[in-house]
């Protein structure tokens, strides 16, 4: 059974590493990163919703005794 020739493996691996690095760098360059939204003008008047005018009842958690 013939022996496996490993004499070129070092060269192949050492050329593969920079190639993979360059490919990943090029892919990262083409990615679209998240852009934060532009700040809106805070002087704008917010419209009143019907639920903003009402009071809401706040309930105690179940773990506290009722009075």
Phi, psi and omega in degrees: 000131185288154178277148179281127181277112182252014185292332182264358184297318181299316180295318181295315181293319182290334174275335180289323184299308177295329179294316178295322178297315179295321179296316180293323178295320178293322178293320179292329178295327183273357181285147175264114181273159181295129176258127179295146182293152178289147180285136179272160179290125184277355180280354181293140180277127179276142180283144179277126173268159183296331181282344179284337183272344185267152172275147175246145180273129181259123182264147175282151176296159183294337184287343179268143180290145178278148181248000000 
